[in-house]
Amino acid sequence: MNLLIIGAPGAGKGTMSKMIVETFNVVHVSTGDMLRQAIKDETEIGKLAKGYIDKGDLVPDSVINDIIVDRLNKDDIKNGFLFDGYPRTVKQAESLAEILKGLGKEINAVINLEVSDDILIKRIEGRRLCPKCGASYNVFFSAPQVEGHCDKCGSSLYIRADDNAETVKNRLVEFRQNTQPVIEYYEKLNLVHNISANADRYVVFDDIKKTLEGIE
C-alpha cells in the first residue's frame, strides 16, 4: 500500500505516521530526512542540495525528485510507503505521479487529517519538550506530573521559539494556501480520505485503520 498523509502543523502527522508504519508494515518516507541523510552521506545529490541550502536557497524540485527516485528504488519499499510532508505543491504531486508511473507504482490513498484551529493552536502553544531525553508534553492535553519538569528524567522542559499562537496562525494560513490545491488534486483522483483528528490519538488511528483496511 502506497500512502500520503497530509495535515496542518499540530494535526498529528508524526504520531499517526508512526502508528500506520507499525500496523501496515510500510516504510515512512520523509523528504526532509532523505535530504539530511544525503547531505550527511555526502552523496552527489547531497552535495548539490547542500550548495543551495548554504546559500539560503530552497532546494529545487529537480533535486528533490532525484532523491525520491533513489529512495523508491531501494528494496525495503516493495511492501509500500507512507509519504509525510510531501508533496507540498501540485507541481510536486504531478512529479511524484510521473516518478511512480516510471516505477510501476501508484498512490493508493491520501489521509487528510482535519483539526479545528483552536485545538491546533493549543497543541502547538501548549507543547513542552525535554532537552535531555526528548520526551514531549502538552500543558492542555498531557501535562507533566510536576509542572515544567520531565516525568522521565526530571530535566527542565523548554518551549520552542516558534511554538506561539501568532506563529501558529501564520503557519496555518500558509499551509492552507499551499496545501489546499494539493488536496483538490488528489480529490479529483478519488484518493482523499478525510479523517477528523480532533480526538484522542487512538480514536483517530482507529478511524485511519478502518479506512485503510477497506482499501486493501
C-alpha positions in Angstrom: 0.0 0.0 0.0 1.4 3.4 -1.0 0.1 6.3 1.0 0.3 10.0 1.6 -0.6 11.8 4.9 -1.5 15.4 4.9 -2.3 17.7 7.8 -1.7 21.1 9.3 1.0 21.8 11.8 -0.1 20.1 15.1 -2.6 17.8 13.3 -0.6 14.7 14.5 1.0 13.6 11.2 4.1 12.3 13.0 2.2 10.3 15.6 -0.2 8.9 13.0 2.6 8.1 10.6 4.4 6.0 13.3 1.2 4.0 14.0 0.5 3.5 10.3 4.0 2.3 9.7 3.9 -0.2 12.6 0.5 -1.5 11.7 0.6 -1.8 8.0 4.3 -2.6 7.6 5.1 0.3 5.2 8.1 2.5 5.1 8.0 6.1 6.4 9.4 8.4 3.7 10.2 12.0 4.7 11.9 14.2 2.1 13.4 16.2 4.9 15.0 13.1 6.4 16.2 11.9 3.0 17.7 15.3 2.3 19.6 15.4 5.6 20.8 11.8 5.1 22.1 12.6 1.5 24.0 15.6 2.9 25.4 13.6 5.8 26.5 10.8 3.4 28.0 13.4 1.1 26.4 11.8 -2.0 26.5 13.7 -5.3 22.8 14.7 -4.8 23.6 15.6 -1.1 26.4 17.9 -2.1 24.2 19.6 -4.7 21.4 20.1 -2.2 23.9 21.5 0.4 25.1 24.0 -2.1 21.6 25.5 -2.3 21.0 25.3 1.4 24.3 27.0 2.3 23.3 29.9 0.0 20.0 30.2 1.8 18.1 29.0 -1.3 15.3 26.4 -1.4 16.4 23.0 -2.8 14.8 22.9 -6.3 12.2 20.2 -7.1 14.5 18.6 -9.6 17.0 17.7 -6.8 14.2 16.5 -4.5 12.9 14.4 -7.3 16.3 12.7 -7.8 16.4 11.9 -4.1 12.9 10.4 -4.2 13.7 8.3 -7.2 16.8 7.0 -5.4 14.8 6.2 -2.2 11.9 4.5 -4.0 14.3 2.2 -5.8 15.5 0.6 -2.6 14.4 -2.9 -1.7 12.6 -2.0 1.6 9.9 -0.1 -0.4 8.5 -3.2 -2.0 5.8 -3.6 0.7 4.7 0.0 0.4 5.4 3.5 1.7 4.0 6.5 3.5 5.0 9.9 2.3 4.9 12.6 5.1 5.3 16.3 4.3 5.4 15.8 0.5 4.1 16.8 -2.0 3.6 20.4 -0.9 2.5 21.7 -4.3 0.5 20.5 -7.3 3.7 20.6 -9.4 5.4 18.2 -6.9 2.3 16.0 -6.9 2.5 15.7 -10.7 6.2 15.0 -10.5 5.6 12.3 -7.9 2.9 10.7 -10.1 5.4 10.6 -13.0 8.1 9.1 -10.8 5.8 6.4 -9.5 4.5 5.6 -13.0 8.1 5.0 -14.1 8.5 2.6 -11.3 5.2 0.8 -11.9 3.7 2.2 -8.7 0.8 4.5 -7.8 -0.7 6.2 -4.7 -3.5 4.1 -3.2 -4.8 6.6 -0.6 -4.3 10.1 0.8 -5.1 10.5 4.5 -6.1 14.1 5.2 -6.1 14.9 8.9 -8.6 17.6 9.7 -8.4 19.5 13.0 -10.1 22.7 14.2 -7.9 25.8 14.6 -8.5 26.1 18.3 -7.2 22.6 19.0 -4.3 23.0 16.6 -3.2 26.2 18.5 -3.5 24.5 21.9 -1.5 21.5 20.6 1.4 23.7 19.5 1.2 26.5 22.0 0.9 24.0 24.9 3.9 21.9 23.7 6.7 21.3 26.2 9.9 19.4 25.3 12.6 17.7 27.3 16.1 18.7 26.0 17.7 15.6 27.6 15.5 12.6 26.8 13.3 14.0 24.0 10.0 13.4 25.8 7.2 15.8 24.9 4.2 17.0 26.8 1.3 19.4 26.4 0.0 21.6 29.2 -3.5 21.3 27.9 -3.7 17.6 27.0 -0.9 15.7 28.5 0.8 17.8 31.2 3.8 16.5 33.2 3.2 15.4 36.8 5.4 18.2 38.0 4.9 21.5 36.2 7.9 22.4 34.0 9.8 19.1 34.6 10.1 15.9 32.6 8.4 12.8 34.2 11.1 10.5 32.8 14.3 12.2 33.7 13.4 15.3 35.8 15.0 17.8 33.4 13.5 21.3 32.9 11.2 21.4 29.9 11.5 24.1 27.3 9.3 25.8 24.7 10.4 26.1 21.1 10.7 29.7 19.9 8.1 29.2 17.2 5.5 27.5 19.4 3.3 30.5 20.0 -0.2 31.5 18.8 0.9 34.1 16.4 3.4 31.9 14.6 0.9 29.0 14.6 -1.8 31.2 12.9 0.7 32.3 10.3 1.7 28.7 9.6 -1.9 27.7 9.3 -2.6 30.4 6.7 0.5 29.4 4.7 -0.4 25.7 5.0 -3.9 26.1 3.7 -2.8 28.4 0.8 -0.2 25.9 -0.3 -1.8 22.6 0.5 -5.5 23.0 -0.4 -4.7 22.8 -4.2 -2.8 19.5 -3.5 -5.8 18.1 -1.6 -8.0 19.1 -4.5 -5.6 17.5 -7.0 -6.0 14.1 -5.2 -9.7 14.6 -4.6 -10.1 14.6 -8.4 -8.4 11.2 -8.4 -10.8 10.0 -5.7 -7.9 9.2 -3.4 -8.6 11.5 -0.4 -9.9 10.2 2.9 -10.8 13.0 5.4 -10.1 11.9 8.9 -11.2 14.1 11.9 -8.1 14.4 14.1 -9.7 16.4 16.9 -10.0 13.3 19.2 -7.5 11.2 21.2 -4.7 9.7 19.1 -6.1 6.1 19.5 -9.6 7.2 18.3 -8.1 8.9 15.3 -5.9 6.0 14.4 -8.8 3.6 14.7 -10.6 5.6 12.0 -7.5 5.6 9.9 -7.1 1.8 10.4 -10.7 1.1 9.3 -10.3 3.3 6.3 -7.1 1.7 5.1 -8.3 -1.8 5.8 -11.2 -1.0 3.5 -8.8 -0.2 0.7 -6.7 -3.3 0.9 
